[in-house]
Amino acid sequence: MRPGKYRLIVSARCEGEGSDGLALEAGSYDVRKKIITGKNIPLKDAKSSVYKEFDLGVHELNPNCYLFVAPKRNPGMKWLYFDRLTVIPVSGK
């Protein structure tokens, strides 16, 4: 991956009880700078029988970064299903 700005979009869904709290966090982590750029997705938004796309915003990525999707510790969230993470280059001016 070439260094630059990229928009990240995660396709995910979850199953659980209730709608309080968070379901997942997704984003990027720069290993060298030790910086996490992530977005928390609420359980009420992610709970579904079909996959939903969540825009994670624009991230500054380089070869020292990795992308992640992780469940949050929430007793109401039982299962997290992750379909894909789309990486879209952002042309800058």
Secondary structure, 3 states (H helix, E strand, C coil): CCCEEEEEEEEEEEEECCCCCEEEEEEEEECCCCEEEEEEEEHHHHECCCCEEEEEEEEEECCCEEEEEEECCCCCEEEEEEEEEEEEECCCC
